[in-house]
């Protein structure tokens, strides 16, 4: 069963729900189309689509709070639930490949994304398009993002000790 919204202290919130994360992932996959992305790549791009300034990109959508780097490490389960929801809605396809499962946006994803007209969703699409352009222009871009995440995990470990 896919959770569409999570409950916090007896109330339902759409933030970081399967629906929100699923839409974000559909936007990322649509921007990267026709390239397919693995779950690890989606987790990486899902973090950086809302924190683009951390990658020397356009201003971030979400605030640059000091604890934001820890967000990356809790994304996988939320992304899996969002992907399941988007797959059930036929917005995302998955493919078995030699290195594992890869995901791509369906033809319907673009139509859904075009209906998302809020300023937040337009900015999200702009940031996803920026990530895709950077990734397509340089094979080293994804490695640089991964290196940033690796540096944070080392720093996070130091902070916990």
C-alpha positions as a Markdown table, in Angstrom:
| # | Residue | x | y | z |
|---|---|---|---|---|
| 1 | Unk | 0.0 | 0.0 | 0.0 |
| 2 | Unk | 1.4 | 3.4 | -1.0 |
| 3 | Unk | 1.0 | 6.2 | 1.6 |
| 4 | Unk | -0.1 | 9.4 | -0.2 |
| 5 | Unk | 0.4 | 11.7 | 2.8 |
| 6 | Unk | 2.0 | 11.0 | 6.1 |
| 7 | Unk | 0.5 | 11.5 | 9.5 |
| 8 | Unk | 2.1 | 13.7 | 12.1 |
| 9 | Unk | 0.5 | 13.8 | 15.5 |
| 10 | Unk | -2.9 | 13.1 | 14.2 |
| 11 | Unk | -2.9 | 15.4 | 11.3 |
| 12 | Unk | -2.2 | 14.7 | 7.6 |
| 13 | Unk | 0.5 | 16.6 | 5.9 |
| 14 | Unk | 1.4 | 16.6 | 2.2 |
| 15 | Unk | 5.0 | 17.6 | 2.8 |
| 16 | Unk | 7.5 | 14.8 | 1.9 |
| 17 | Unk | 4.6 | 12.6 | 1.2 |
| 18 | Unk | 4.7 | 9.9 | -1.6 |
| 19 | Unk | 2.7 | 12.3 | -3.7 |
| 20 | Unk | 5.1 | 15.3 | -3.3 |
| 21 | Unk | 8.2 | 13.1 | -3.8 |
| 22 | Unk | 6.6 | 11.3 | -6.7 |
| 23 | Unk | 5.8 | 14.5 | -8.5 |
| 24 | Unk | 9.3 | 15.8 | -7.9 |
| 25 | Unk | 10.8 | 12.5 | -9.2 |
| 26 | Unk | 8.5 | 12.7 | -12.3 |
| 27 | Unk | 9.7 | 16.2 | -13.0 |
| 28 | Unk | 13.3 | 15.1 | -12.7 |
| 29 | Unk | 12.8 | 12.1 | -14.9 |
| 30 | Unk | 11.0 | 14.3 | -17.5 |
| 31 | Unk | 13.9 | 16.8 | -17.5 |
| 32 | Unk | 16.4 | 14.0 | -18.0 |
| 33 | Unk | 14.3 | 12.2 | -20.7 |
| 34 | Unk | 15.3 | 10.1 | -22.6 |
| 35 | Unk | 18.0 | 9.2 | -20.2 |
| 36 | Unk | 17.0 | 6.6 | -17.5 |
| 37 | Unk | 18.1 | 7.1 | -13.9 |
| 38 | Unk | 18.8 | 4.6 | -11.1 |
| 39 | Unk | 17.4 | 4.9 | -7.6 |
| 40 | Unk | 20.8 | 6.3 | -6.4 |
| 41 | Unk | 20.8 | 8.9 | -9.2 |
| 42 | Unk | 17.3 | 9.9 | -8.4 |
| 43 | Unk | 18.2 | 10.3 | -4.7 |
| 44 | Unk | 21.1 | 12.5 | -5.7 |
| 45 | Unk | 19.1 | 14.6 | -8.1 |
| 46 | Unk | 16.1 | 14.8 | -5.7 |
| 47 | Unk | 18.3 | 16.5 | -3.1 |
| 48 | Unk | 20.0 | 18.9 | -5.6 |
| 49 | Unk | 16.8 | 19.8 | -7.4 |
| 50 | Unk | 15.7 | 21.7 | -4.3 |
| 51 | Unk | 19.2 | 22.7 | -3.1 |
| 52 | Unk | 20.7 | 23.8 | -6.5 |
| 53 | Unk | 22.8 | 26.5 | -4.9 |
| 54 | Unk | 24.8 | 23.7 | -3.1 |
| 55 | Unk | 25.9 | 22.7 | -6.6 |
| 56 | Unk | 26.8 | 26.2 | -7.7 |
| 57 | Unk | 23.5 | 26.4 | -9.6 |
| 58 | Unk | 20.5 | 28.8 | -9.5 |
| 59 | Unk | 19.1 | 29.9 | -6.1 |
| 60 | Unk | 17.7 | 26.9 | -4.1 |
| 61 | Unk | 14.0 | 26.4 | -3.8 |
| 62 | Unk | 14.3 | 25.4 | -0.1 |
| 63 | Unk | 16.1 | 27.4 | 2.5 |
| 64 | Unk | 19.8 | 26.7 | 3.2 |
| 65 | Unk | 19.4 | 25.6 | 6.8 |
| 66 | Unk | 22.5 | 24.0 | 8.4 |
| 67 | Unk | 20.9 | 20.6 | 8.9 |
| 68 | Unk | 19.8 | 20.3 | 5.2 |
| 69 | Unk | 22.7 | 18.0 | 4.3 |
| 70 | Unk | 21.2 | 15.2 | 6.4 |
| 71 | Unk | 18.1 | 15.3 | 4.1 |
| 72 | Unk | 20.0 | 13.3 | 1.5 |
| 73 | Unk | 20.4 | 10.3 | 3.8 |
| 74 | Unk | 16.7 | 9.7 | 4.4 |
| 75 | Unk | 15.5 | 10.0 | 0.8 |
| 76 | Unk | 15.6 | 6.5 | -0.5 |
| 77 | Unk | 12.4 | 5.1 | 1.1 |
| 78 | Unk | 10.5 | 8.3 | 0.2 |
| 79 | Unk | 11.6 | 8.1 | -3.4 |
| 80 | Unk | 10.7 | 4.4 | -3.6 |
| 81 | Unk | 7.2 | 5.2 | -2.4 |
| 82 | Unk | 6.9 | 8.1 | -4.7 |
| 83 | Unk | 8.1 | 6.0 | -7.6 |
| 84 | Unk | 5.5 | 3.3 | -6.8 |
| 85 | Unk | 2.8 | 5.9 | -6.8 |
| 86 | Unk | 3.9 | 7.4 | -10.1 |
| 87 | Unk | 4.3 | 4.0 | -11.6 |
| 88 | Unk | 0.7 | 3.1 | -10.6 |
| 89 | Unk | -0.4 | 6.4 | -12.3 |
| 90 | Unk | 1.6 | 5.4 | -15.4 |
| 91 | Unk | 3.8 | 8.5 | -15.1 |
| 92 | Unk | 7.0 | 6.5 | -14.7 |
| 93 | Unk | 8.3 | 3.3 | -16.3 |
| 94 | Unk | 10.9 | 1.1 | -14.9 |
| 95 | Unk | 13.3 | -1.1 | -16.8 |
| 96 | Unk | 15.5 | -4.0 | -15.8 |
| 97 | Unk | 19.1 | -3.3 | -16.9 |
| 98 | Unk | 22.4 | -5.1 | -16.4 |
| 99 | Unk | 23.3 | -2.8 | -13.5 |
| 100 | Unk | 19.8 | -2.9 | -11.9 |
| 101 | Unk | 16.5 | -1.1 | -12.3 |
| 102 | Unk | 16.4 | 2.2 | -14.1 |
| 103 | Unk | 13.5 | 4.6 | -14.3 |
| 104 | Unk | 12.2 | 7.0 | -17.0 |
| 105 | Unk | 9.3 | 9.4 | -17.4 |
| 106 | Unk | 6.4 | 8.2 | -19.5 |
| 107 | Unk | 4.8 | 10.2 | -22.2 |
| 108 | Unk | 2.0 | 11.1 | -19.7 |
| 109 | Unk | 4.5 | 12.7 | -17.3 |
| 110 | Unk | 5.1 | 15.7 | -19.5 |
| 111 | Unk | 1.3 | 16.3 | -19.7 |
| 112 | Unk | 1.0 | 16.1 | -15.9 |
| 113 | Unk | 4.0 | 18.4 | -15.4 |
| 114 | Unk | 2.5 | 21.0 | -17.8 |
| 115 | Unk | -0.6 | 21.3 | -15.6 |
| 116 | Unk | 1.5 | 22.1 | -12.5 |
| 117 | Unk | 1.4 | 25.9 | -12.7 |
| 118 | Unk | 2.2 | 27.1 | -9.2 |
| 119 | Unk | 5.3 | 29.2 | -8.8 |
| 120 | Unk | 6.9 | 26.5 | -6.7 |
| 121 | Unk | 6.4 | 23.8 | -9.4 |
| 122 | Unk | 7.6 | 26.1 | -12.2 |
| 123 | Unk | 10.8 | 26.8 | -10.2 |
| 124 | Unk | 11.1 | 23.0 | -9.5 |
| 125 | Unk | 11.0 | 22.3 | -13.3 |
| 126 | Unk | 13.5 | 25.1 | -14.0 |
| 127 | Unk | 15.9 | 23.6 | -11.4 |
| 128 | Unk | 15.4 | 20.0 | -12.8 |
| 129 | Unk | 16.1 | 21.3 | -16.3 |
| 130 | Unk | 19.3 | 23.0 | -15.0 |
| 131 | Unk | 20.4 | 19.7 | -13.4 |
| 132 | Unk | 19.7 | 17.8 | -16.7 |
| 133 | Unk | 21.6 | 20.3 | -18.8 |
| 134 | Unk | 24.6 | 20.2 | -16.5 |
| 135 | Unk | 24.6 | 16.4 | -16.5 |
| 136 | Unk | 24.3 | 16.2 | -20.3 |
| 137 | Unk | 27.1 | 18.7 | -20.8 |
| 138 | Unk | 29.6 | 17.1 | -18.5 |
| 139 | Unk | 30.2 | 13.5 | -17.4 |
| 140 | Unk | 31.9 | 14.9 | -14.4 |
| 141 | Unk | 28.8 | 16.8 | -13.1 |
| 142 | Unk | 27.2 | 13.7 | -11.4 |
| 143 | Unk | 30.6 | 12.8 | -9.9 |
| 144 | Unk | 31.0 | 16.3 | -8.5 |
| 145 | Unk | 27.5 | 16.0 | -6.9 |
| 146 | Unk | 28.4 | 12.6 | -5.5 |
| 147 | Unk | 31.6 | 14.0 | -4.1 |
| 148 | Unk | 29.7 | 16.8 | -2.3 |
| 149 | Unk | 27.4 | 14.2 | -0.7 |
| 150 | Unk | 30.4 | 12.2 | 0.3 |
| 151 | Unk | 32.0 | 15.2 | 2.0 |
| 152 | Unk | 28.8 | 15.8 | 3.9 |
| 153 | Unk | 28.6 | 12.3 | 5.1 |
| 154 | Unk | 32.2 | 12.6 | 6.5 |
| 155 | Unk | 31.2 | 15.9 | 8.1 |
| 156 | Unk | 28.0 | 14.4 | 9.5 |
| 157 | Unk | 30.0 | 11.6 | 11.1 |
| 158 | Unk | 32.3 | 14.2 | 12.7 |
| 159 | Unk | 29.4 | 16.2 | 14.0 |
| 160 | Unk | 27.8 | 13.1 | 15.6 |
| 161 | Unk | 31.0 | 12.2 | 17.5 |
